[in-house]
Amino acid sequence: MGPLRCLTLLAILNASIFSVAQKASGSAADFLAEKNVPVAMRDGVILRADVMRPKSAGPFPVLVYRTPYGKENALKDYTTFTHAVERGYAVVIQDVRGRYDSAGEFIPYQQEGKDGYDTIEWAAKQPWSNGSIGTFGLSYPGAVQWLAAVENPPHLKAMVPAMTFSSAQNFFYAGGTWDMSWIEWIWDNIAPDARVKRNVPGPKTEKEAEAAWRQDGPKMLRELPLSALAELKGLARYYYEWLKHPYDDPWWDWCDLRNKYDRVHAAVLNFSGWYDDNYGPEGATTNFTGLLKSRTAQPDPQTHLLIGPWVHGVDSTAKTKSGERRFAPSAAINYDEVVLHWLDHYVRGVSNGVEKEKPVRYYVMGANQWRAASSWPPPAKATSYYLDVPASPARRSTGLNELTTQAPKSGRAFGVFISKTEDPVLNRYNASGAHDYGDLSKRQDVMTFDSAPLARDLEVTGPIEADMFIACDCRDMDLWVRLLDVAPDGTSFNLMNPGLDVLRASYRDVKKGRQLLNPGQIYELNLTNLITSNVFRKGHRMRVQVSASFFPNFSRNLQTGELEQVSAKTRKANIRIYHDKAHPSRLILPVVQEQASTGTKGH
């Protein structure tokens, strides 16, 4: 396809999806609303839903939205429901089991498969329903869609699960480390309503919880062992149940989608952002490719992939800034229009050309361009960049080592740093997104590797592999390998959220279970969850930061061989990063060959 034809196609896509859509005619006065409609689950528990539908004669296609955050809050915060009714849908907004107006006990995620199935099939049987059901939602409301879809409800036609997971191994955990954000998630979002229901002391509103977190949160995050945390006991027994099950425990299979794609028959728009929480971009790309593999015999696989430069949340998709990094105006999308464009075709049967669009749509940071592609990842050349500690003492004294395309030729060579569990590498930023992590290079427990200034623009799009050779005088350690874009002024932006760039050494081959290290032995660690799309501009440098912790985003390795869920004993560790001919530590980057411009450039 020629450049002009490509530009024309993308202009059409931008006009139809990525620009602000004209509002459909109609207003709130034109539809009916029913509050707290009872929906019986198979075990007799009653969940409550609000139902919105047009005043005109039905029946209507139905969209189901299920949330633990309160259906009343959802109706206040999001406009998708009203826009859907304006287009002729009935909409069901439901409190999940045990939350707000719904009965039963809330056990996050574990009950959503069966409850989601029952709700979808209930919606299909209502007199105002035509039996064609779609779902949508982001984060937890995205996860519930997948958990229901793998139960294969017969009336589910399409879904848009945004910014959500593919596996417990990159959702509750990340590379074997525990995701510490679960504590604040429960404290801020779940515990207030639980206190109201049980009439127990403590913050009973989100605002009160956030104020208490600012005071008590840092102490809660430092608690060891993790299972000793007192503040959630009596409020979230499921949290302590989670902690009983390590990274490799088959118990987590209920939360793994990767072996269940053949059970899903709905049309799926996979949707995330490069700075979404650690599970988002990995979840979207893994789910997309997994569905494609399971649908090779279908002429229309009915699955697309959309990834923008956003952080987690619906609001972020309308913004052109993620953290401290600003993008072109075209980075912002109309979330409601994207969701309803997909559902219109597969649920309402509208002939809007969705099936003719290229299935992959992603934003290239640095170039500030949207790209459409026929596959994921796009074609790229796997290019190795080797970590190198210079032999010269003068060059070593700068603290900045080299990142080079030249493979090492020398014998045994390594760099050393000391990791202390009680003094971990700290993430000083509270919010997600792109931040300047240049200061981390000043720490003695962070090794930094810089490329030379680039002579030309270099695009890296797709999965990134870090192939590292390490040794430690400890029984276990975590390895963090961060990739950053360093501007000529020294600003050093991360290219993905923390959690995609970590591996616990004892889980270097998770299929074999946990394997502790023999002190002093050299091991090869392969990190495979790193992913981004970024153009490193001419004059910029690529930077790799290597450390053994990144707190408080994820748990600290005790470095004793015991797990932090059950032990508080720690020790320091001397860690070697090898970079010699026999042990060439490197990043393998998917370098995309120069393409015709397909969008607006920016800085």
C-alpha positions in Angstrom: 0.0 0.0 0.0 1.4 3.4 -1.0 2.0 6.2 1.5 -0.9 8.3 0.1 -3.3 5.4 0.3 -2.1 4.6 3.9 -2.6 8.3 5.0 -6.1 8.3 3.5 -7.1 5.2 5.3 -5.8 6.5 8.6 -7.6 9.8 8.1 -10.8 7.9 7.7 -10.1 5.9 10.9 -9.3 9.1 12.8 -12.5 10.8 11.6 -14.7 7.8 12.6 -13.2 6.8 15.9 -10.5 9.0 17.2 -12.1 12.4 16.9 -14.9 13.6 19.1 -18.1 12.1 17.9 -21.3 14.1 17.3 -23.8 13.4 20.0 -26.8 11.3 18.9 -30.1 13.0 19.2 -32.0 12.5 22.4 -31.8 13.4 26.1 -32.2 11.8 29.5 -36.0 12.6 29.2 -36.2 10.1 26.3 -35.3 7.0 28.3 -36.6 5.0 31.3 -34.6 4.2 34.4 -35.3 1.5 37.0 -33.4 1.4 40.2 -32.1 -1.6 42.2 -33.7 -4.3 39.9 -33.1 -7.7 41.5 -31.0 -10.2 39.6 -31.0 -13.7 41.0 -27.7 -15.7 40.8 -27.7 -19.5 40.5 -27.1 -19.9 44.3 -30.0 -17.6 45.1 -28.0 -14.5 46.1 -29.7 -11.3 44.8 -27.5 -8.7 43.0 -29.0 -5.3 42.3 -28.8 -3.4 39.0 -30.0 -0.1 37.6 -31.5 -0.5 34.1 -31.7 2.3 31.5 -33.6 1.8 28.3 -35.2 3.9 25.5 -38.9 4.9 26.0 -39.6 3.7 22.5 -40.9 0.2 21.9 -38.3 -2.6 22.3 -36.9 -5.0 22.4 -33.3 -3.7 22.5 -29.8 -5.0 22.4 -28.3 -4.8 25.9 -25.0 -3.7 27.3 -24.0 -5.0 30.8 -21.6 -3.1 33.1 -20.6 -4.7 36.4 -18.6 -2.9 39.0 -17.4 -3.1 42.6 -17.1 0.7 42.9 -20.8 1.5 43.1 -23.3 1.7 40.3 -24.3 5.2 41.5 -20.7 6.3 41.2 -20.4 4.9 37.7 -23.5 6.8 36.5 -22.0 10.0 37.9 -18.5 9.4 36.5 -19.1 8.1 33.0 -21.2 9.2 30.0 -21.1 5.9 28.1 -24.4 4.7 29.6 -26.4 7.7 28.4 -24.7 7.6 24.9 -25.5 3.9 24.6 -29.2 4.5 25.4 -29.3 7.3 22.9 -28.1 4.8 20.3 -30.9 2.3 21.1 -29.4 0.1 23.7 -30.8 -0.9 27.1 -28.0 -0.7 29.7 -27.7 -2.8 32.9 -25.3 -1.3 35.6 -24.8 -3.8 38.4 -23.1 -3.8 41.8 -21.1 -7.0 41.9 -21.7 -9.5 44.7 -21.2 -8.1 48.2 -20.8 -4.5 47.1 -23.1 -1.6 47.8 -26.7 -2.7 47.0 -25.9 -6.3 46.1 -26.1 -9.1 48.6 -23.6 -11.8 49.3 -19.9 -11.8 50.3 -17.4 -9.9 48.2 -14.5 -12.0 47.2 -12.7 -10.1 44.4 -12.7 -11.6 41.0 -13.3 -15.2 42.1 -17.1 -15.0 41.9 -17.3 -12.9 38.7 -17.2 -15.7 36.2 -20.4 -17.4 37.3 -22.1 -14.1 38.4 -21.2 -12.5 35.1 -22.6 -15.4 33.1 -25.9 -15.4 35.1 -26.3 -11.6 34.7 -25.7 -11.8 30.9 -28.2 -14.6 30.5 -30.7 -12.8 32.8 -30.4 -9.7 30.6 -31.0 -11.8 27.5 -34.3 -13.1 28.8 -35.9 -9.8 29.8 -39.0 -8.6 27.9 -37.2 -5.4 26.8 -34.2 -7.4 25.5 -33.7 -8.8 22.0 -31.1 -11.3 23.4 -28.0 -9.7 21.8 -25.7 -8.8 24.7 -22.5 -6.8 24.9 -20.2 -5.8 27.8 -17.7 -3.0 28.4 -15.7 -1.4 31.2 -12.1 -0.7 32.3 -9.9 -2.2 35.1 -12.1 -4.3 37.4 -15.1 -3.8 35.1 -12.8 -5.0 32.4 -11.7 -8.1 34.3 -15.2 -9.2 35.0 -15.9 -9.4 31.3 -13.1 -11.8 30.7 -14.0 -14.0 33.7 -17.6 -14.2 32.4 -16.6 -14.7 28.8 -14.5 -17.8 29.5 -17.7 -19.3 31.0 -19.1 -18.9 27.4 -22.5 -17.3 28.0 -24.5 -18.1 24.8 -25.9 -14.6 24.4 -22.7 -12.6 24.8 -21.9 -11.2 21.3 -19.1 -8.7 22.0 -17.1 -7.0 24.7 -14.5 -4.2 25.2 -12.4 -5.2 28.3 -10.1 -2.2 28.7 -6.9 -2.0 30.7 -7.0 -5.4 32.3 -5.1 -8.6 32.8 -4.3 -11.9 31.1 -2.8 -13.9 34.0 -2.5 -13.8 37.8 1.3 -14.0 37.2 1.2 -10.4 35.9 -1.8 -9.1 38.0 -1.5 -10.2 41.6 2.2 -10.8 41.0 4.7 -9.4 38.6 7.6 -11.6 37.7 7.3 -13.3 41.0 7.1 -10.2 43.1 3.9 -9.3 45.0 2.0 -6.3 43.7 1.9 -3.9 46.7 -0.9 -1.8 45.2 -3.5 -4.3 46.3 -3.2 -2.9 49.9 -4.1 0.6 48.9 -6.7 -0.6 46.4 -8.5 -2.4 49.2 -8.0 0.4 51.7 -9.3 3.2 49.4 -11.9 1.4 47.3 -13.2 -1.6 49.1 -12.7 -1.2 52.9 -14.9 1.9 53.4 -18.1 0.2 52.1 -17.1 -3.0 54.0 -16.9 -0.9 57.3 -20.3 0.6 56.6 -21.9 -2.8 56.0 -20.3 -4.3 59.2 -20.6 -1.1 61.3 -16.9 -1.2 62.3 -14.6 1.8 63.1 -12.4 3.4 60.5 -12.8 5.5 57.3 -16.2 5.0 55.8 -15.9 7.1 52.7 -13.3 7.2 49.9 -12.2 10.7 51.0 -11.7 9.6 54.6 -9.8 6.5 53.4 -7.4 8.6 51.2 -6.7 11.0 54.1 -5.9 8.0 56.4 -3.8 6.4 53.8 -1.5 9.5 53.5 -0.8 9.1 57.2 -0.7 5.3 57.7 0.0 4.0 54.2 3.8 4.1 54.3 3.9 2.1 57.5 1.4 -0.5 56.1 3.5 -0.9 52.9 6.7 -1.6 55.0 5.1 -4.3 57.1 6.9 -7.6 57.1 5.9 -10.3 56.7 3.2 -9.2 54.4 0.7 -11.5 56.1 1.3 -9.7 59.4 -0.5 -6.6 58.1 -3.2 -5.9 60.8 -5.2 -3.1 59.1 -7.1 -5.2 56.6 -7.9 -8.1 59.0 -11.6 -8.5 59.5 -12.2 -6.5 56.3 -10.5 -8.4 53.5 -10.0 -12.1 54.4 -9.4 -12.7 50.7 -6.2 -10.7 50.8 -4.6 -13.1 53.3 -5.9 -16.0 51.3 -4.1 -14.6 48.2 -0.9 -14.3 50.2 -1.0 -18.1 51.0 -0.6 -18.9 47.3 2.8 -18.2 45.8 3.5 -17.2 42.2 3.7 -20.7 40.8 0.7 -22.2 42.7 -1.8 -23.9 40.4 -4.5 -22.4 42.6 -4.3 -19.2 40.5 -5.6 -21.0 37.4 -9.1 -19.6 38.0 -7.6 -16.2 37.1 -5.5 -17.3 34.1 -7.0 -16.5 30.7 -4.0 -17.8 28.6 -5.3 -21.4 28.5 -8.9 -20.5 27.9 -9.2 -18.5 24.7 -10.9 -21.3 22.8 -13.8 -20.9 25.3 -14.5 -17.3 24.2 -16.7 -16.7 21.2 -17.5 -13.0 21.6 -16.0 -10.3 19.5 -13.3 -8.6 21.6 -11.7 -5.2 21.4 -8.5 -5.4 23.5 -7.7 -2.0 24.8 -4.8 -0.6 26.9 -2.1 2.1 27.3 1.7 2.1 27.3 1.6 3.6 30.8 -1.3 1.5 32.1 -0.7 -0.5 35.2 1.9 -3.3 34.7 -0.8 -5.8 33.6 -2.5 -3.7 31.0 -0.4 -3.6 27.8 0.8 -7.2 28.5 -2.8 -8.3 29.0 -4.1 -6.6 25.9 -1.4 -7.9 23.6 -1.4 -11.4 25.1 -5.2 -11.7 24.9 -5.3 -10.4 21.4 -2.7 -12.8 20.1 -4.2 -15.7 22.1 -7.6 -15.1 20.6 -6.2 -14.9 17.1 -4.4 -18.2 17.5 -7.7 -19.8 18.7 -9.6 -18.4 15.8 -7.4 -19.1 12.8 -10.2 -20.9 10.9 -12.5 -17.9 11.1 -12.6 -15.4 8.1 -13.2 -12.6 10.6 -11.5 -13.4 13.9 -13.5 -10.6 15.6 -10.7 -9.3 17.7 -8.8 -6.0 17.5 -6.0 -4.4 19.6 -5.8 -0.7 20.6 -3.0 0.8 22.6 -2.5 4.5 23.3 0.0 6.5 25.4 -2.2 6.7 28.4 -2.1 5.8 32.1 -4.8 3.7 33.8 -8.3 5.0 33.6 -11.1 6.2 31.3 -10.2 9.9 31.9 -6.7 9.4 30.8 -7.8 8.4 27.3 -9.0 12.0 26.7 -5.7 13.5 27.8 -2.5 14.2 25.8 -0.1 13.9 28.8 1.0 10.8 30.8 2.9 11.7 33.9 5.4 14.4 32.8 5.4 13.4 29.1 3.2 15.3 26.6 2.0 14.0 23.3 0.3 15.4 20.2 -3.4 16.3 20.3 -4.2 13.2 18.3 -3.2 11.1 21.4 -6.6 11.8 22.9 -9.5 9.7 21.9 -13.3 9.7 22.6 -13.6 6.6 24.8 -17.4 6.3 24.4 -17.2 6.4 20.7 -14.4 3.8 20.5 -16.4 1.4 22.8 -19.8 1.9 21.0 -18.3 1.8 17.5 -17.2 -1.8 18.3 -20.4 -2.8 20.0 -22.6 -1.2 17.4 -21.2 -3.6 14.8 -21.2 -6.9 16.7 -24.1 -6.3 19.1 -26.5 -4.0 17.2 -25.5 -5.3 13.7 -24.6 -1.8 12.3 -22.7 -1.9 9.1 -20.0 0.6 10.1 -17.0 -1.1 8.5 -15.3 -2.4 11.8 -14.6 -5.8 10.2 -12.7 -4.1 7.3 -10.4 -2.0 9.5 -6.9 -3.1 10.3 -7.0 -5.1 13.5 -4.1 -3.3 15.3 -4.0 0.3 16.2 -1.2 1.7 18.4 0.4 5.0 19.3 4.1 5.5 18.7 5.5 7.7 21.4 8.4 10.0 20.5 7.1 10.1 16.9 3.6 11.1 18.2 1.8 9.0 15.6 -1.0 6.5 15.4 -0.2 3.4 13.3 -2.6 0.8 11.9 -1.2 -2.7 11.3 -2.4 -6.1 10.2 -0.7 -7.9 13.0 1.0 -7.6 16.4 3.8 -7.1 16.9 4.6 -5.2 13.7 7.6 -6.4 11.6 10.9 -5.5 13.3 14.5 -6.5 13.4 15.6 -8.0 16.7 18.7 -5.9 17.6 20.9 -6.7 20.6 22.2 -3.9 22.8 24.9 -5.2 25.2 25.6 -4.0 28.7 29.3 -3.1 29.1 31.2 -1.8 32.1 34.3 0.1 30.9 37.7 -1.2 31.9 39.1 2.3 32.5 38.9 3.4 36.1 38.3 7.0 35.0 35.3 6.0 32.9 34.0 3.7 35.6 34.1 6.6 38.1 31.3 8.4 36.2 28.9 5.6 37.3 27.5 5.5 33.7 28.3 2.3 31.8 27.8 1.6 28.1 25.0 0.2 26.1 26.4 -0.9 22.8 25.6 -3.0 19.7 29.1 -4.5 20.0 29.1 -8.0 21.5 31.7 -8.4 24.3 35.0 -10.1 23.4 36.7 -10.3 26.7 36.9 -13.1 29.4 35.3 -12.9 32.8 33.9 -9.4 33.3 31.2 -8.1 35.6 29.9 -5.1 37.5 28.9 -5.3 41.2 26.3 -3.6 43.4 24.9 -4.2 46.9 21.2 -4.6 47.5 19.8 -4.0 51.0 16.2 -5.0 51.6 15.8 -2.4 54.3 17.0 0.4 52.0 15.3 -0.5 48.7 15.4 1.6 45.5 12.5 3.9 45.9 10.0 5.2 43.3 9.5 8.7 44.5 6.5 9.2 42.1 3.0 8.4 43.5 1.3 8.5 40.1 1.7 6.3 37.0 3.0 7.6 33.7 6.3 8.9 32.3 8.6 10.4 35.0 12.2 11.5 35.1 14.2 8.7 36.7 17.6 10.3 36.1 18.3 10.6 39.8 18.2 6.8 40.3 21.5 6.7 38.4 23.2 8.4 41.4 22.4 5.4 43.7 25.1 2.9 44.5 22.6 0.1 44.1 21.5 1.0 40.6 23.7 0.2 37.6 23.2 2.5 34.6 24.1 1.8 31.0 23.8 4.5 28.3 24.1 4.3 24.6 26.0 6.9 22.6 23.8 9.8 21.4 21.8 8.4 18.5 22.8 9.5 15.0 19.3 9.0 13.7 15.7 8.3 15.0 15.3 4.8 16.2 11.8 3.2 16.6 11.3 0.4 19.1 7.9 -1.2 18.9 6.8 -4.5 20.4 8.0 -7.0 23.1 11.5 -6.4 24.5 13.6 -9.1 25.9 16.3 -8.7 28.6 18.7 -11.6 28.6 20.8 -11.1 31.8 23.6 -13.1 33.4 23.8 -12.6 37.2 25.4 -14.1 40.3 24.7 -13.4 43.9 26.0 -14.4 47.3 22.3 -14.9 48.3 19.6 -17.5 47.9 17.2 -15.3 46.0 17.1 -11.8 44.4 14.9 -9.7 42.1 16.2 -8.3 38.9 14.8 -5.0 37.6 15.8 -3.9 34.1 14.3 -0.5 33.2 14.5 1.0 29.7 14.5 4.8 29.5 14.6 7.5 26.8 17.2 10.2 27.7 16.8 13.6 26.1 19.8 15.9 25.4 18.9 17.9 28.6 19.3 14.8 30.7 15.6 14.1 31.3 15.2 10.3 31.5 11.7 9.0 30.9 10.6 5.5 31.6 8.8 3.8 28.7 6.4 1.6 30.6 4.9 1.2 34.1 6.9 -0.7 36.7 6.2 -4.4 36.9 6.8 -5.3 33.3 10.5 -5.0 33.9 11.1 -7.4 36.8 11.9 -11.1 37.4 12.5 -12.9 40.7 15.5 -15.1 40.2 14.0 -18.1 42.0 11.2 -18.1 39.4 13.5 -17.9 36.4 11.7 -21.0 35.0 8.3 -20.9 36.6 7.2 -24.1 35.0 9.8 -25.9 37.2 8.5 -24.2 40.3 10.6 -22.1 42.7 14.4 -22.8 42.5 16.7 -21.0 44.9 20.1 -19.8 43.9 23.4 -21.4 44.7 25.5 -18.5 46.0 28.2 -17.5 43.5 26.8 -19.5 40.6 26.1 -17.7 37.4 22.5 -17.8 36.2 20.8 -16.6 33.0 17.6 -14.6 33.7 15.3 -13.9 30.8 12.8 -11.0 31.2 10.0 -11.2 28.5 7.2 -8.9 29.7 8.8 -5.6 28.7 6.8 -3.8 25.9 6.5 -0.4 24.4 6.3 1.7 21.2 8.7 4.6 21.2 10.9 6.5 18.8 14.3 7.5 20.4 15.0 10.8 18.7 18.3 11.7 17.0 20.6 13.0 19.8 18.7 11.1 22.5 20.3 8.2 24.4 18.9 4.8 25.3 19.4 4.0 29.0 19.1 0.8 31.0 18.9 0.9 34.8 19.5 -2.4 36.6 18.5 -2.8 40.3 17.3 -5.4 42.7 14.3 -3.6 44.0 11.7 -0.9 43.1 9.6 0.0 46.1 6.8 0.5 47.1 5.3 -0.6 43.8 6.2 -4.2 44.4 7.4 -6.3 47.4 11.0 -6.5 48.5 12.9 -9.7 48.2 14.3 -10.8 51.6 17.3 -12.2 49.8 17.4 -15.1 52.3 15.5 -17.6 50.3 12.4 -17.1 52.4 9.3 -15.4 51.0 8.2 -12.0 52.3 4.7 -13.3 52.7 5.7 -15.3 55.8 9.1 -14.0 57.0 10.6 -10.7 58.1 14.3 -11.7 58.2 16.4 -9.9 55.6 20.0 -9.8 54.4 22.0 -7.7 52.1 23.2 -9.2 48.8 26.3 -8.6 46.6 25.1 -8.9 43.0 27.1 -9.3 39.9 25.9 -8.4 36.4 28.1 -10.2 33.8 29.0 -8.7 30.5 31.7 -11.0 28.9 31.9 -13.2 25.9 30.4 -16.2 27.6 27.8 -14.2 29.5 26.7 -11.3 27.2 24.0 -9.5 29.2 21.8 -7.6 26.7 18.5 -6.1 25.7 17.0 -7.4 22.5 15.0 -4.5 21.0 12.4 -4.8 18.2 13.8 -2.1 15.9 11.2 -1.0 13.3 12.5 0.1 9.9 11.7 3.7 8.9 8.1 4.2 7.9 6.1 6.9 6.1 4.6 9.4 8.5 1.1 8.5 9.6 0.3 11.2 12.1 1.4 14.4 13.9 5.0 14.7 15.1 5.7 16.2 18.5 8.4 16.4 21.1 
